[in-house]
Amino acid sequence: MREVGRLERTLFLLQYMSSLDLRRRIHVGLNKGEARNALARAVFFHRLGELRDRTHENQRHRACGLNLVVASILLWNIVYLERAVAALRESGQAVSEEALAHLSPLKWDHINLTGDYHWPKDAAVRRRKLRPLGAVQEIVHGGP
C-alpha cells in the first residue's frame, strides 16, 4: 500500500508540474483556505489566539462559537454582495460574470471585530436598510 501511495503521489506531481491550469486551480484553492483561516484568526484575536477553557467540552464550545461567527460574517457578505450586484444591474451598470467570479465573501474590513456580538431577535432589525454601495461598486468594477 505504501508503494501504491508513492506511485500516486509521483503521478500527481508529474501532472502538477506539466499542467499550468492545475497549478492555478490549486493556488486559488489554497488562497481561499488561507483567507478563511485569516478571518478566523482576526475574529479570535480578542483572546490572543488561546483557548483558555480548562475542559475539552468548553474548548469545543468556544471553537464552535468561532465557526459560527465566521460563518455569520461570510453569510452577511454573500447576502450584501448579491444585493449590491442586483442594485448595480438595476441601475443599468454592466457587471460581468467574469468580474463576479473573482469576488470573495472573505473580506472583513467593514466588520467591527472587537467587543461583544449581539443578535437581537427584534423584527425591526430585519427591516433595516443595507449600507450604501460605494465600496462595492469599486470592487465589482475594479476600482482602487
Summary of the structure (lengths in Angstrom):
residues: 144
radius of gyration: 20.6
end to end distance: 52.3
largest distance: 62.6
contacts: 282
relative contact order: 0.10
helix: 66%
strand: 0%
